[in-house]
Amino acid sequence: MIVLGLGSCFLAIAVLVAVTLLDQIEATRGQVALRVL
């Protein structure tokens, strides 16, 4: 049970990190697109 809890916590953290990274990538892409335009 403890292992499952750690696994779920790790998955939640990984998802949060992935979402934040995607948001940063999209933001940088938007800035680059605006600069190009």
C-alpha positions, 0 to 999 in steps of 0.5 A, a space after each residue: 500500500 505504501 508503494 502504491 501511495 508513493 507511485 501515485 504521488 510520483 505520477 501526480 508530481 510528474 503530471 504537474 511538471 509536464 503541464 508546467 513545462 508544456 505551458 512554458 514551451 507554449 508561452 515561449 512559442 507564442 513570444 517567438 511567433 509574435 516576434 516573427 510577425 
